[in-house]
């Protein structure tokens, strides 16, 4: 386990402490959950960006060209 030291605004520290007390968990746990969630979001965004750069408009058009043209299924009209 690694220990990090970070400077955060006092108002955020108070909110964090209040939240931890209300949830009956340690501040460290809330920080870990929040950081893990944010890192996962950044990783997902980076993955989507990387995949988007590998694709091409021509490949998309070719793929969409293979989709049969037909009316929507019942219930999907809108």
mmJSON file of the N, C-alpha and C atoms, coordinates in Angstrom:
{"data_MODEL":{"atom_site":{
"group_PDB":["ATOM","ATOM","ATOM","ATOM","ATOM","ATOM","ATOM","ATOM","ATOM","ATOM","ATOM","ATOM","ATOM","ATOM","ATOM","ATOM","ATOM","ATOM","ATOM","ATOM","ATOM","ATOM","ATOM","ATOM","ATOM","ATOM","ATOM","ATOM","ATOM","ATOM","ATOM","ATOM","ATOM","ATOM","ATOM","ATOM","ATOM","ATOM","ATOM","ATOM","ATOM","ATOM","ATOM","ATOM","ATOM","ATOM","ATOM","ATOM","ATOM","ATOM","ATOM","ATOM","ATOM","ATOM","ATOM","ATOM","ATOM","ATOM","ATOM","ATOM","ATOM","ATOM","ATOM","ATOM","ATOM","ATOM","ATOM","ATOM","ATOM","ATOM","ATOM","ATOM","ATOM","ATOM","ATOM","ATOM","ATOM","ATOM","ATOM","ATOM","ATOM","ATOM","ATOM","ATOM","ATOM","ATOM","ATOM","ATOM","ATOM","ATOM","ATOM","ATOM","ATOM","ATOM","ATOM","ATOM","ATOM","ATOM","ATOM","ATOM","ATOM","ATOM","ATOM","ATOM","ATOM","ATOM","ATOM","ATOM","ATOM","ATOM","ATOM","ATOM","ATOM","ATOM","ATOM","ATOM","ATOM","ATOM","ATOM","ATOM","ATOM","ATOM","ATOM","ATOM","ATOM","ATOM","ATOM","ATOM","ATOM","ATOM","ATOM","ATOM","ATOM","ATOM","ATOM","ATOM","ATOM","ATOM","ATOM","ATOM","ATOM","ATOM","ATOM","ATOM","ATOM","ATOM","ATOM","ATOM","ATOM","ATOM","ATOM","ATOM","ATOM","ATOM","ATOM","ATOM","ATOM","ATOM","ATOM","ATOM","ATOM","ATOM","ATOM","ATOM","ATOM","ATOM","ATOM","ATOM","ATOM","ATOM","ATOM","ATOM","ATOM","ATOM","ATOM","ATOM","ATOM","ATOM","ATOM","ATOM","ATOM","ATOM","ATOM","ATOM","ATOM","ATOM","ATOM","ATOM","ATOM","ATOM","ATOM","ATOM","ATOM","ATOM","ATOM","ATOM","ATOM","ATOM","ATOM","ATOM","ATOM","ATOM","ATOM","ATOM","ATOM","ATOM","ATOM","ATOM","ATOM","ATOM","ATOM","ATOM","ATOM","ATOM","ATOM","ATOM","ATOM","ATOM","ATOM","ATOM","ATOM","ATOM","ATOM","ATOM","ATOM","ATOM","ATOM","ATOM","ATOM","ATOM","ATOM","ATOM","ATOM","ATOM"],
"id":[1,2,3,4,5,6,7,8,9,10,11,12,13,14,15,16,17,18,19,20,21,22,23,24,25,26,27,28,29,30,31,32,33,34,35,36,37,38,39,40,41,42,43,44,45,46,47,48,49,50,51,52,53,54,55,56,57,58,59,60,61,62,63,64,65,66,67,68,69,70,71,72,73,74,75,76,77,78,79,80,81,82,83,84,85,86,87,88,89,90,91,92,93,94,95,96,97,98,99,100,101,102,103,104,105,106,107,108,109,110,111,112,113,114,115,116,117,118,119,120,121,122,123,124,125,126,127,128,129,130,131,132,133,134,135,136,137,138,139,140,141,142,143,144,145,146,147,148,149,150,151,152,153,154,155,156,157,158,159,160,161,162,163,164,165,166,167,168,169,170,171,172,173,174,175,176,177,178,179,180,181,182,183,184,185,186,187,188,189,190,191,192,193,194,195,196,197,198,199,200,201,202,203,204,205,206,207,208,209,210,211,212,213,214,215,216,217,218,219,220,221,222,223,224,225,226,227,228,229,230,231,232,233,234],
"type_symbol":["N","C","C","N","C","C","N","C","C","N","C","C","N","C","C","N","C","C","N","C","C","N","C","C","N","C","C","N","C","C","N","C","C","N","C","C","N","C","C","N","C","C","N","C","C","N","C","C","N","C","C","N","C","C","N","C","C","N","C","C","N","C","C","N","C","C","N","C","C","N","C","C","N","C","C","N","C","C","N","C","C","N","C","C","N","C","C","N","C","C","N","C","C","N","C","C","N","C","C","N","C","C","N","C","C","N","C","C","N","C","C","N","C","C","N","C","C","N","C","C","N","C","C","N","C","C","N","C","C","N","C","C","N","C","C","N","C","C","N","C","C","N","C","C","N","C","C","N","C","C","N","C","C","N","C","C","N","C","C","N","C","C","N","C","C","N","C","C","N","C","C","N","C","C","N","C","C","N","C","C","N","C","C","N","C","C","N","C","C","N","C","C","N","C","C","N","C","C","N","C","C","N","C","C","N","C","C","N","C","C","N","C","C","N","C","C","N","C","C","N","C","C","N","C","C","N","C","C","N","C","C","N","C","C"],
"label_atom_id":["N","CA","C","N","CA","C","N","CA","C","N","CA","C","N","CA","C","N","CA","C","N","CA","C","N","CA","C","N","CA","C","N","CA","C","N","CA","C","N","CA","C","N","CA","C","N","CA","C","N","CA","C","N","CA","C","N","CA","C","N","CA","C","N","CA","C","N","CA","C","N","CA","C","N","CA","C","N","CA","C","N","CA","C","N","CA","C","N","CA","C","N","CA","C","N","CA","C","N","CA","C","N","CA","C","N","CA","C","N","CA","C","N","CA","C","N","CA","C","N","CA","C","N","CA","C","N","CA","C","N","CA","C","N","CA","C","N","CA","C","N","CA","C","N","CA","C","N","CA","C","N","CA","C","N","CA","C","N","CA","C","N","CA","C","N","CA","C","N","CA","C","N","CA","C","N","CA","C","N","CA","C","N","CA","C","N","CA","C","N","CA","C","N","CA","C","N","CA","C","N","CA","C","N","CA","C","N","CA","C","N","CA","C","N","CA","C","N","CA","C","N","CA","C","N","CA","C","N","CA","C","N","CA","C","N","CA","C","N","CA","C","N","CA","C","N","CA","C","N","CA","C","N","CA","C","N","CA","C","N","CA","C","N","CA","C","N","CA","C","N","CA","C"],
"label_alt_id":[null,null,null,null,null,null,null,null,null,null,null,null,null,null,null,null,null,null,null,null,null,null,null,null,null,null,null,null,null,null,null,null,null,null,null,null,null,null,null,null,null,null,null,null,null,null,null,null,null,null,null,null,null,null,null,null,null,null,null,null,null,null,null,null,null,null,null,null,null,null,null,null,null,null,null,null,null,null,null,null,null,null,null,null,null,null,null,null,null,null,null,null,null,null,null,null,null,null,null,null,null,null,null,null,null,null,null,null,null,null,null,null,null,null,null,null,null,null,null,null,null,null,null,null,null,null,null,null,null,null,null,null,null,null,null,null,null,null,null,null,null,null,null,null,null,null,null,null,null,null,null,null,null,null,null,null,null,null,null,null,null,null,null,null,null,null,null,null,null,null,null,null,null,null,null,null,null,null,null,null,null,null,null,null,null,null,null,null,null,null,null,null,null,null,null,null,null,null,null,null,null,null,null,null,null,null,null,null,null,null,null,null,null,null,null,null,null,null,null,null,null,null,null,null,null,null,null,null,null,null,null,null,null,null],
"label_comp_id":["UNK","UNK","UNK","UNK","UNK","UNK","UNK","UNK","UNK","UNK","UNK","UNK","UNK","UNK","UNK","UNK","UNK","UNK","UNK","UNK","UNK","UNK","UNK","UNK","UNK","UNK","UNK","UNK","UNK","UNK","UNK","UNK","UNK","UNK","UNK","UNK","UNK","UNK","UNK","UNK","UNK","UNK","UNK","UNK","UNK","UNK","UNK","UNK","UNK","UNK","UNK","UNK","UNK","UNK","UNK","UNK","UNK","UNK","UNK","UNK","UNK","UNK","UNK","UNK","UNK","UNK","UNK","UNK","UNK","UNK","UNK","UNK","UNK","UNK","UNK","UNK","UNK","UNK","UNK","UNK","UNK","UNK","UNK","UNK","UNK","UNK","UNK","UNK","UNK","UNK","UNK","UNK","UNK","UNK","UNK","UNK","UNK","UNK","UNK","UNK","UNK","UNK","UNK","UNK","UNK","UNK","UNK","UNK","UNK","UNK","UNK","UNK","UNK","UNK","UNK","UNK","UNK","UNK","UNK","UNK","UNK","UNK","UNK","UNK","UNK","UNK","UNK","UNK","UNK","UNK","UNK","UNK","UNK","UNK","UNK","UNK","UNK","UNK","UNK","UNK","UNK","UNK","UNK","UNK","UNK","UNK","UNK","UNK","UNK","UNK","UNK","UNK","UNK","UNK","UNK","UNK","UNK","UNK","UNK","UNK","UNK","UNK","UNK","UNK","UNK","UNK","UNK","UNK","UNK","UNK","UNK","UNK","UNK","UNK","UNK","UNK","UNK","UNK","UNK","UNK","UNK","UNK","UNK","UNK","UNK","UNK","UNK","UNK","UNK","UNK","UNK","UNK","UNK","UNK","UNK","UNK","UNK","UNK","UNK","UNK","UNK","UNK","UNK","UNK","UNK","UNK","UNK","UNK","UNK","UNK","UNK","UNK","UNK","UNK","UNK","UNK","UNK","UNK","UNK","UNK","UNK","UNK","UNK","UNK","UNK","UNK","UNK","UNK","UNK","UNK","UNK","UNK","UNK","UNK"],
"label_asym_id":["A","A","A","A","A","A","A","A","A","A","A","A","A","A","A","A","A","A","A","A","A","A","A","A","A","A","A","A","A","A","A","A","A","A","A","A","A","A","A","A","A","A","A","A","A","A","A","A","A","A","A","A","A","A","A","A","A","A","A","A","A","A","A","A","A","A","A","A","A","A","A","A","A","A","A","A","A","A","A","A","A","A","A","A","A","A","A","A","A","A","A","A","A","A","A","A","A","A","A","A","A","A","A","A","A","A","A","A","A","A","A","A","A","A","A","A","A","A","A","A","A","A","A","A","A","A","A","A","A","A","A","A","A","A","A","A","A","A","A","A","A","A","A","A","A","A","A","A","A","A","A","A","A","A","A","A","A","A","A","A","A","A","A","A","A","A","A","A","A","A","A","A","A","A","A","A","A","A","A","A","A","A","A","A","A","A","A","A","A","A","A","A","A","A","A","A","A","A","A","A","A","A","A","A","A","A","A","A","A","A","A","A","A","A","A","A","A","A","A","A","A","A","A","A","A","A","A","A","A","A","A","A","A","A"],
"label_entity_id":["1","1","1","1","1","1","1","1","1","1","1","1","1","1","1","1","1","1","1","1","1","1","1","1","1","1","1","1","1","1","1","1","1","1","1","1","1","1","1","1","1","1","1","1","1","1","1","1","1","1","1","1","1","1","1","1","1","1","1","1","1","1","1","1","1","1","1","1","1","1","1","1","1","1","1","1","1","1","1","1","1","1","1","1","1","1","1","1","1","1","1","1","1","1","1","1","1","1","1","1","1","1","1","1","1","1","1","1","1","1","1","1","1","1","1","1","1","1","1","1","1","1","1","1","1","1","1","1","1","1","1","1","1","1","1","1","1","1","1","1","1","1","1","1","1","1","1","1","1","1","1","1","1","1","1","1","1","1","1","1","1","1","1","1","1","1","1","1","1","1","1","1","1","1","1","1","1","1","1","1","1","1","1","1","1","1","1","1","1","1","1","1","1","1","1","1","1","1","1","1","1","1","1","1","1","1","1","1","1","1","1","1","1","1","1","1","1","1","1","1","1","1","1","1","1","1","1","1","1","1","1","1","1","1"],
"label_seq_id":[1,1,1,2,2,2,3,3,3,4,4,4,5,5,5,6,6,6,7,7,7,8,8,8,9,9,9,10,10,10,11,11,11,12,12,12,13,13,13,14,14,14,15,15,15,16,16,16,17,17,17,18,18,18,19,19,19,20,20,20,21,21,21,22,22,22,23,23,23,24,24,24,25,25,25,26,26,26,27,27,27,28,28,28,29,29,29,30,30,30,31,31,31,32,32,32,33,33,33,34,34,34,35,35,35,36,36,36,37,37,37,38,38,38,39,39,39,40,40,40,41,41,41,42,42,42,43,43,43,44,44,44,45,45,45,46,46,46,47,47,47,48,48,48,49,49,49,50,50,50,51,51,51,52,52,52,53,53,53,54,54,54,55,55,55,56,56,56,57,57,57,58,58,58,59,59,59,60,60,60,61,61,61,62,62,62,63,63,63,64,64,64,65,65,65,66,66,66,67,67,67,68,68,68,69,69,69,70,70,70,71,71,71,72,72,72,73,73,73,74,74,74,75,75,75,76,76,76,77,77,77,78,78,78],
"pdbx_PDB_ins_code":[null,null,null,null,null,null,null,null,null,null,null,null,null,null,null,null,null,null,null,null,null,null,null,null,null,null,null,null,null,null,null,null,null,null,null,null,null,null,null,null,null,null,null,null,null,null,null,null,null,null,null,null,null,null,null,null,null,null,null,null,null,null,null,null,null,null,null,null,null,null,null,null,null,null,null,null,null,null,null,null,null,null,null,null,null,null,null,null,null,null,null,null,null,null,null,null,null,null,null,null,null,null,null,null,null,null,null,null,null,null,null,null,null,null,null,null,null,null,null,null,null,null,null,null,null,null,null,null,null,null,null,null,null,null,null,null,null,null,null,null,null,null,null,null,null,null,null,null,null,null,null,null,null,null,null,null,null,null,null,null,null,null,null,null,null,null,null,null,null,null,null,null,null,null,null,null,null,null,null,null,null,null,null,null,null,null,null,null,null,null,null,null,null,null,null,null,null,null,null,null,null,null,null,null,null,null,null,null,null,null,null,null,null,null,null,null,null,null,null,null,null,null,null,null,null,null,null,null,null,null,null,null,null,null],
"Cartn_x":[0.857,0.0,0.902,0.539,1.317,0.597,1.361,0.806,1.077,0.021,0.143,-0.202,0.45,0.116,-0.37,-1.541,-2.108,-2.649,-2.544,-3.133,-4.474,-5.525,-6.869,-7.472,-8.426,-9.066,-9.721,-9.688,-10.284,-11.753,-12.473,-13.904,-14.14,-13.291,-13.415,-13.059,-12.049,-11.659,-12.795,-13.476,-14.614,-15.743,-16.052,-17.106,-16.738,-15.483,-15.006,-15.144,-14.754,-14.859,-16.321,-17.186,-18.617,-19.2,-18.832,-19.331,-18.864,-17.597,-17.048,-17.773,-18.013,-18.71,-20.134,-20.804,-22.179,-22.283,-21.254,-21.246,-20.609,-20.064,-19.395,-18.227,-17.462,-16.248,-15.122,-13.909,-12.745,-12.636,-12.08,-11.821,-10.965,-9.991,-9.125,-9.934,-10.968,-11.794,-12.528,-13.069,-13.784,-12.822,-11.644,-10.65,-10.252,-10.072,-9.705,-10.81,-12.062,-13.185,-13.281,-13.173,-13.298,-12.159,-10.961,-9.805,-9.905,-10.309,-10.462,-11.519,-12.604,-13.663,-13.17,-12.458,-11.947,-10.916,-10.016,-9.002,-9.672,-10.679,-11.4,-12.065,-12.619,-13.228,-12.212,-11.066,-10.015,-9.525,-9.368,-8.917,-9.939,-11.208,-12.259,-12.232,-12.126,-12.066,-10.86,-9.715,-8.51,-8.646,-9.303,-9.511,-10.416,-11.486,-12.405,-11.682,-10.907,-10.148,-9.182,-8.477,-7.511,-8.219,-9.363,-10.111,-10.658,-11.089,-11.619,-10.533,-9.314,-8.23,-7.799,-8.087,-7.743,-8.748,-9.956,-11.005,-10.915,-11.746,-11.8,-13.245,-13.529,-14.872,-15.22,-14.26,-14.52,-14.886,-14.182,-14.516,-15.917,-16.285,-17.616,-18.671,-18.456,-19.419,-19.554,-18.446,-18.478,-19.284,-19.06,-19.79,-21.276,-21.609,-23.013,-23.676,-22.905,-23.439,-23.916,-23.448,-23.865,-25.148,-25.628,-26.854,-28.05,-28.932,-30.08,-31.031,-31.589,-32.561,-33.938,-34.6,-35.932,-36.625,-37.928,-38.639,-38.296,-38.447,-38.148,-39.111,-38.641,-39.483,-40.611,-41.685,-42.811,-42.363,-42.716,-42.315,-41.077,-40.336,-39.119,-39.335,-40.577,-40.877,-40.389,-40.339,-39.976,-38.54],
"Cartn_y":[-1.166,0.0,1.227,2.223,3.456,4.586,5.405,6.573,7.796,8.565,9.799,10.976,12.079,13.309,14.289,14.867,15.797,17.016,18.159,19.374,19.575,19.701,19.929,21.113,21.786,22.917,22.476,23.376,23.071,22.697,23.399,23.121,21.697,21.228,19.855,18.853,19.162,18.271,18.139,19.254,19.184,18.337,18.529,17.729,16.25,15.963,14.589,13.964,14.702,14.191,13.971,14.913,14.763,13.545,13.366,12.223,10.916,10.862,9.647,9.33,10.35,10.135,9.651,10.253,9.847,8.439,8.01,6.661,5.63,6.091,5.22,4.466,5.186,4.608,5.623,5.163,6.032,6.967,8.148,9.103,8.436,7.642,6.955,6.11,5.451,4.616,5.459,6.584,7.447,7.982,8.403,8.905,7.801,6.595,5.474,5.179,5.149,4.906,5.999,7.243,8.372,8.365,8.113,8.084,6.925,5.763,4.599,4.869,5.499,5.822,6.799,7.817,8.815,8.206,7.403,6.756,5.836,5.084,4.205,5.014,6.167,7.033,7.531,7.96,8.42,7.279,6.102,4.958,4.605,4.652,4.361,5.39,6.668,7.722,7.532,7.232,7.036,5.831,4.782,3.591,3.903,4.65,5.025,5.914,6.873,7.753,6.948,6.006,5.194,4.364,3.775,2.978,3.85,5.059,5.972,6.36,6.535,6.906,5.751,4.526,3.365,3.169,3.695,3.504,4.524,4.335,5.295,5.449,6.583,6.85,5.855,5.537,4.574,3.204,2.76,1.465,1.497,2.615,2.743,2.678,3.396,3.372,1.967,1.283,-0.082,-0.997,-0.877,-1.698,-1.367,-0.088,0.31,-0.09,-0.18,-0.596,-2.039,-2.825,-4.235,-4.427,-3.349,-3.44,-3.414,-4.41,-4.435,-3.257,-2.752,-1.66,-2.289,-2.026,-2.552,-1.673,-1.76,-0.934,-1.365,-0.453,-0.813,-1.891,-2.623,-3.617,-2.923,-3.627,-3.061,-2.606,-1.379,-0.8,0.075,-0.063,0.734,1.853,2.17,3.139,4.539,4.887,6.246,6.455],
"Cartn_z":[0.0,0.0,0.0,-0.782,-0.884,-0.17,0.517,1.18,0.325,0.052,-0.71,0.181,-0.045,0.65,-0.407,-0.185,-1.159,-0.436,-1.082,-0.548,-1.232,-0.414,-0.95,-0.208,-0.826,-0.141,1.164,2.152,3.457,3.334,2.454,2.301,1.798,0.898,0.396,1.488,2.267,3.374,4.375,4.669,5.598,5.022,3.749,3.112,3.128,2.871,2.869,4.254,5.272,6.647,7.036,6.65,6.953,6.244,4.99,4.228,4.852,5.205,5.823,7.126,7.934,9.199,8.951,7.976,7.667,7.12,6.424,5.839,6.765,7.878,8.862,8.232,7.427,6.843,6.961,6.767,6.888,5.688,5.949,4.869,3.793,4.204,3.241,2.256,2.768,1.889,0.852,1.274,0.334,-0.719,-0.29,-1.237,-2.213,-1.724,-2.589,-3.595,-3.14,-4.059,-5.111,-4.681,-5.607,-6.627,-6.166,-7.063,-8.048,-7.566,-8.452,-9.516,-9.126,-10.077,-11.138,-10.717,-11.66,-12.599,-12.073,-12.909,-13.933,-13.506,-14.432,-15.54,-15.203,-16.203,-17.219,-16.737,-17.649,-18.54,-17.967,-18.762,-19.844,-19.495,-20.477,-21.598,-21.24,-22.251,-23.161,-22.573,-23.376,-24.29,-23.814,-24.631,-25.816,-25.567,-26.649,-27.65,-27.157,-28.054,-28.921,-28.307,-29.064,-30.128,-29.771,-30.746,-31.858,-31.53,-32.544,-33.544,-33.074,-33.973,-34.883,-34.478,-35.317,-36.442,-36.263,-37.259,-38.37,-39.382,-40.479,-40.934,-41.529,-42.035,-43.134,-43.982,-45.065,-44.524,-43.47,-42.855,-42.258,-41.626,-41.055,-42.151,-43.238,-44.342,-44.935,-45.051,-45.589,-44.658,-43.368,-42.398,-42.421,-42.401,-42.431,-43.742,-44.811,-46.1,-46.104,-45.172,-45.081,-44.277,-43.648,-42.847,-43.794,-43.692,-44.602,-44.348,-45.437,-45.338,-45.208,-44.096,-43.857,-42.826,-42.754,-41.777,-40.36,-39.406,-38.01,-37.497,-36.508,-35.856,-35.109,-34.886,-34.165,-32.783,-32.447,-31.182,-31.293,-32.413,-32.619,-33.624,-33.919,-34.974,-34.656,-33.376,-33.019,-33.097],
"occupancy":[1.0,1.0,1.0,1.0,1.0,1.0,1.0,1.0,1.0,1.0,1.0,1.0,1.0,1.0,1.0,1.0,1.0,1.0,1.0,1.0,1.0,1.0,1.0,1.0,1.0,1.0,1.0,1.0,1.0,1.0,1.0,1.0,1.0,1.0,1.0,1.0,1.0,1.0,1.0,1.0,1.0,1.0,1.0,1.0,1.0,1.0,1.0,1.0,1.0,1.0,1.0,1.0,1.0,1.0,1.0,1.0,1.0,1.0,1.0,1.0,1.0,1.0,1.0,1.0,1.0,1.0,1.0,1.0,1.0,1.0,1.0,1.0,1.0,1.0,1.0,1.0,1.0,1.0,1.0,1.0,1.0,1.0,1.0,1.0,1.0,1.0,1.0,1.0,1.0,1.0,1.0,1.0,1.0,1.0,1.0,1.0,1.0,1.0,1.0,1.0,1.0,1.0,1.0,1.0,1.0,1.0,1.0,1.0,1.0,1.0,1.0,1.0,1.0,1.0,1.0,1.0,1.0,1.0,1.0,1.0,1.0,1.0,1.0,1.0,1.0,1.0,1.0,1.0,1.0,1.0,1.0,1.0,1.0,1.0,1.0,1.0,1.0,1.0,1.0,1.0,1.0,1.0,1.0,1.0,1.0,1.0,1.0,1.0,1.0,1.0,1.0,1.0,1.0,1.0,1.0,1.0,1.0,1.0,1.0,1.0,1.0,1.0,1.0,1.0,1.0,1.0,1.0,1.0,1.0,1.0,1.0,1.0,1.0,1.0,1.0,1.0,1.0,1.0,1.0,1.0,1.0,1.0,1.0,1.0,1.0,1.0,1.0,1.0,1.0,1.0,1.0,1.0,1.0,1.0,1.0,1.0,1.0,1.0,1.0,1.0,1.0,1.0,1.0,1.0,1.0,1.0,1.0,1.0,1.0,1.0,1.0,1.0,1.0,1.0,1.0,1.0,1.0,1.0,1.0,1.0,1.0,1.0,1.0,1.0,1.0,1.0,1.0,1.0,1.0,1.0,1.0,1.0,1.0,1.0],
"B_iso_or_equiv":[0.0,0.0,0.0,0.0,0.0,0.0,0.0,0.0,0.0,0.0,0.0,0.0,0.0,0.0,0.0,0.0,0.0,0.0,0.0,0.0,0.0,0.0,0.0,0.0,0.0,0.0,0.0,0.0,0.0,0.0,0.0,0.0,0.0,0.0,0.0,0.0,0.0,0.0,0.0,0.0,0.0,0.0,0.0,0.0,0.0,0.0,0.0,0.0,0.0,0.0,0.0,0.0,0.0,0.0,0.0,0.0,0.0,0.0,0.0,0.0,0.0,0.0,0.0,0.0,0.0,0.0,0.0,0.0,0.0,0.0,0.0,0.0,0.0,0.0,0.0,0.0,0.0,0.0,0.0,0.0,0.0,0.0,0.0,0.0,0.0,0.0,0.0,0.0,0.0,0.0,0.0,0.0,0.0,0.0,0.0,0.0,0.0,0.0,0.0,0.0,0.0,0.0,0.0,0.0,0.0,0.0,0.0,0.0,0.0,0.0,0.0,0.0,0.0,0.0,0.0,0.0,0.0,0.0,0.0,0.0,0.0,0.0,0.0,0.0,0.0,0.0,0.0,0.0,0.0,0.0,0.0,0.0,0.0,0.0,0.0,0.0,0.0,0.0,0.0,0.0,0.0,0.0,0.0,0.0,0.0,0.0,0.0,0.0,0.0,0.0,0.0,0.0,0.0,0.0,0.0,0.0,0.0,0.0,0.0,0.0,0.0,0.0,0.0,0.0,0.0,0.0,0.0,0.0,0.0,0.0,0.0,0.0,0.0,0.0,0.0,0.0,0.0,0.0,0.0,0.0,0.0,0.0,0.0,0.0,0.0,0.0,0.0,0.0,0.0,0.0,0.0,0.0,0.0,0.0,0.0,0.0,0.0,0.0,0.0,0.0,0.0,0.0,0.0,0.0,0.0,0.0,0.0,0.0,0.0,0.0,0.0,0.0,0.0,0.0,0.0,0.0,0.0,0.0,0.0,0.0,0.0,0.0,0.0,0.0,0.0,0.0,0.0,0.0,0.0,0.0,0.0,0.0,0.0,0.0],
"pdbx_formal_charge":[null,null,null,null,null,null,null,null,null,null,null,null,null,null,null,null,null,null,null,null,null,null,null,null,null,null,null,null,null,null,null,null,null,null,null,null,null,null,null,null,null,null,null,null,null,null,null,null,null,null,null,null,null,null,null,null,null,null,null,null,null,null,null,null,null,null,null,null,null,null,null,null,null,null,null,null,null,null,null,null,null,null,null,null,null,null,null,null,null,null,null,null,null,null,null,null,null,null,null,null,null,null,null,null,null,null,null,null,null,null,null,null,null,null,null,null,null,null,null,null,null,null,null,null,null,null,null,null,null,null,null,null,null,null,null,null,null,null,null,null,null,null,null,null,null,null,null,null,null,null,null,null,null,null,null,null,null,null,null,null,null,null,null,null,null,null,null,null,null,null,null,null,null,null,null,null,null,null,null,null,null,null,null,null,null,null,null,null,null,null,null,null,null,null,null,null,null,null,null,null,null,null,null,null,null,null,null,null,null,null,null,null,null,null,null,null,null,null,null,null,null,null,null,null,null,null,null,null,null,null,null,null,null,null],
"auth_seq_id":[1,1,1,2,2,2,3,3,3,4,4,4,5,5,5,6,6,6,7,7,7,8,8,8,9,9,9,10,10,10,11,11,11,12,12,12,13,13,13,14,14,14,15,15,15,16,16,16,17,17,17,18,18,18,19,19,19,20,20,20,21,21,21,22,22,22,23,23,23,24,24,24,25,25,25,26,26,26,27,27,27,28,28,28,29,29,29,30,30,30,31,31,31,32,32,32,33,33,33,34,34,34,35,35,35,36,36,36,37,37,37,38,38,38,39,39,39,40,40,40,41,41,41,42,42,42,43,43,43,44,44,44,45,45,45,46,46,46,47,47,47,48,48,48,49,49,49,50,50,50,51,51,51,52,52,52,53,53,53,54,54,54,55,55,55,56,56,56,57,57,57,58,58,58,59,59,59,60,60,60,61,61,61,62,62,62,63,63,63,64,64,64,65,65,65,66,66,66,67,67,67,68,68,68,69,69,69,70,70,70,71,71,71,72,72,72,73,73,73,74,74,74,75,75,75,76,76,76,77,77,77,78,78,78],
"auth_comp_id":["UNK","UNK","UNK","UNK","UNK","UNK","UNK","UNK","UNK","UNK","UNK","UNK","UNK","UNK","UNK","UNK","UNK","UNK","UNK","UNK","UNK","UNK","UNK","UNK","UNK","UNK","UNK","UNK","UNK","UNK","UNK","UNK","UNK","UNK","UNK","UNK","UNK","UNK","UNK","UNK","UNK","UNK","UNK","UNK","UNK","UNK","UNK","UNK","UNK","UNK","UNK","UNK","UNK","UNK","UNK","UNK","UNK","UNK","UNK","UNK","UNK","UNK","UNK","UNK","UNK","UNK","UNK","UNK","UNK","UNK","UNK","UNK","UNK","UNK","UNK","UNK","UNK","UNK","UNK","UNK","UNK","UNK","UNK","UNK","UNK","UNK","UNK","UNK","UNK","UNK","UNK","UNK","UNK","UNK","UNK","UNK","UNK","UNK","UNK","UNK","UNK","UNK","UNK","UNK","UNK","UNK","UNK","UNK","UNK","UNK","UNK","UNK","UNK","UNK","UNK","UNK","UNK","UNK","UNK","UNK","UNK","UNK","UNK","UNK","UNK","UNK","UNK","UNK","UNK","UNK","UNK","UNK","UNK","UNK","UNK","UNK","UNK","UNK","UNK","UNK","UNK","UNK","UNK","UNK","UNK","UNK","UNK","UNK","UNK","UNK","UNK","UNK","UNK","UNK","UNK","UNK","UNK","UNK","UNK","UNK","UNK","UNK","UNK","UNK","UNK","UNK","UNK","UNK","UNK","UNK","UNK","UNK","UNK","UNK","UNK","UNK","UNK","UNK","UNK","UNK","UNK","UNK","UNK","UNK","UNK","UNK","UNK","UNK","UNK","UNK","UNK","UNK","UNK","UNK","UNK","UNK","UNK","UNK","UNK","UNK","UNK","UNK","UNK","UNK","UNK","UNK","UNK","UNK","UNK","UNK","UNK","UNK","UNK","UNK","UNK","UNK","UNK","UNK","UNK","UNK","UNK","UNK","UNK","UNK","UNK","UNK","UNK","UNK","UNK","UNK","UNK","UNK","UNK","UNK"],
"auth_asym_id":["A","A","A","A","A","A","A","A","A","A","A","A","A","A","A","A","A","A","A","A","A","A","A","A","A","A","A","A","A","A","A","A","A","A","A","A","A","A","A","A","A","A","A","A","A","A","A","A","A","A","A","A","A","A","A","A","A","A","A","A","A","A","A","A","A","A","A","A","A","A","A","A","A","A","A","A","A","A","A","A","A","A","A","A","A","A","A","A","A","A","A","A","A","A","A","A","A","A","A","A","A","A","A","A","A","A","A","A","A","A","A","A","A","A","A","A","A","A","A","A","A","A","A","A","A","A","A","A","A","A","A","A","A","A","A","A","A","A","A","A","A","A","A","A","A","A","A","A","A","A","A","A","A","A","A","A","A","A","A","A","A","A","A","A","A","A","A","A","A","A","A","A","A","A","A","A","A","A","A","A","A","A","A","A","A","A","A","A","A","A","A","A","A","A","A","A","A","A","A","A","A","A","A","A","A","A","A","A","A","A","A","A","A","A","A","A","A","A","A","A","A","A","A","A","A","A","A","A","A","A","A","A","A","A"],
"auth_atom_id":["N","CA","C","N","CA","C","N","CA","C","N","CA","C","N","CA","C","N","CA","C","N","CA","C","N","CA","C","N","CA","C","N","CA","C","N","CA","C","N","CA","C","N","CA","C","N","CA","C","N","CA","C","N","CA","C","N","CA","C","N","CA","C","N","CA","C","N","CA","C","N","CA","C","N","CA","C","N","CA","C","N","CA","C","N","CA","C","N","CA","C","N","CA","C","N","CA","C","N","CA","C","N","CA","C","N","CA","C","N","CA","C","N","CA","C","N","CA","C","N","CA","C","N","CA","C","N","CA","C","N","CA","C","N","CA","C","N","CA","C","N","CA","C","N","CA","C","N","CA","C","N","CA","C","N","CA","C","N","CA","C","N","CA","C","N","CA","C","N","CA","C","N","CA","C","N","CA","C","N","CA","C","N","CA","C","N","CA","C","N","CA","C","N","CA","C","N","CA","C","N","CA","C","N","CA","C","N","CA","C","N","CA","C","N","CA","C","N","CA","C","N","CA","C","N","CA","C","N","CA","C","N","CA","C","N","CA","C","N","CA","C","N","CA","C","N","CA","C","N","CA","C","N","CA","C","N","CA","C","N","CA","C","N","CA","C","N","CA","C","N","CA","C"],
"pdbx_PDB_model_num":[1,1,1,1,1,1,1,1,1,1,1,1,1,1,1,1,1,1,1,1,1,1,1,1,1,1,1,1,1,1,1,1,1,1,1,1,1,1,1,1,1,1,1,1,1,1,1,1,1,1,1,1,1,1,1,1,1,1,1,1,1,1,1,1,1,1,1,1,1,1,1,1,1,1,1,1,1,1,1,1,1,1,1,1,1,1,1,1,1,1,1,1,1,1,1,1,1,1,1,1,1,1,1,1,1,1,1,1,1,1,1,1,1,1,1,1,1,1,1,1,1,1,1,1,1,1,1,1,1,1,1,1,1,1,1,1,1,1,1,1,1,1,1,1,1,1,1,1,1,1,1,1,1,1,1,1,1,1,1,1,1,1,1,1,1,1,1,1,1,1,1,1,1,1,1,1,1,1,1,1,1,1,1,1,1,1,1,1,1,1,1,1,1,1,1,1,1,1,1,1,1,1,1,1,1,1,1,1,1,1,1,1,1,1,1,1,1,1,1,1,1,1,1,1,1,1,1,1,1,1,1,1,1,1]
}}}
